[in-house]
Amino acid sequence: MCWAHHQQTDLQEFYPTVDLRDPELDDKLSQWQFHYNFFRQHSSLGGKTPIDFASEHSASAPFWDQVEALYDETKERIREQAYWRDLRMAKLARKNKT
């Protein structure tokens, strides 16, 4: 589970509600992050909180050592920054394999 929250959400929901010069800003941000991850329902998670979603899927999520053991660098390809160009390059690569 990624505990970092989306920058757009910060800009829309947190920062407009606080004084950026407040000496307790770090504490307020921590409290807001706690609320965001443990109490705020997310439509992208089917109305669940991130902690509920993570709890439900934790049994099927591999540990880091398992991910590293299964990673095969030879199956990776260099990605293009431009999305449409990347799609075309991937299509060409698949054609060349056959």
N, C-alpha and C positions, 0 to 999 in steps of 0.2 A: 504494500500500500504506500502510495506516495503521500507524505504528510504535508508537503508544500502545497499551497493552494494557488489557484490560478491568479495571475497578476490582475486580470480584468476584474475579478471579484474583489480584490483588495481595493482597487481604484473606485469601484462602485459602492461597496458596502462598508469598508472600514475607514479609509482615510477621510472621507467627507464628514465623519462623525467625531474626529479628534483634532486636537491642536497639535501640530507637528513639533512645536517647541515644548510640549509638556514633558517634564522630567520623568514622568511615569509612563511614557509612551511604550517602552519595551514591555512593561507589565501588561498594559492594555492590549497590546498586540498578542501577547501570549494567551491572555484570557479569551480574546476573540478567536484565535486559532483553535483553542480548546472547544469553544462553542461550535465553531465551523465543523470540526471533525467528529464531535461526539453528540451534538444535539441538532444541528441544522440538517434537514432532509434535503437531498439532492435529486433533482429530476433525472439527471444522467445516471443515477444509481437506482432508478425505479422507486424513488421516494424514500430510500434508506439513507442513514447517515454513513459516512465513510467507515467508521469503526464497525458498524453492523455489517456492512458489505465485506470488509476485510475479514471479520470473524467468520462469516459464512463461507468464504473462499480460502481460508488459510490452510485447510487440509489438502487442497489441490495445488497450492502454490509451492513451487520447488524452493529449496534452500539455495543459497548462493553457491555453495560447493557443488551442488548438483547441476546448476546452470553452467558453471565453468567446465565441469567434466563433459557435458554434452555439447559444448560449443565447438563448432568446426569452422575454423577461419577460412578454409578453402571454399566454403559454400557462400561466403560473403562476396558482395560486389561493391565496387566504388559507386557511391550515390552522387547524382548530380543535384546541385542546389535547386535548380529550376525543376519544379514538379513534373511538368509536361515533358520536358526533355528527358528526365529520369524514366518516365514511363516508356518513352520511345526506345531508350537505351536498353531497358529491361526486356522489351519485346524483341529487339534485335538479338540480344544475348540468348534468349530462349530459342529463336529461329536457328541460330548458329550451332546450338547444341544438338539439334536433330539432323 
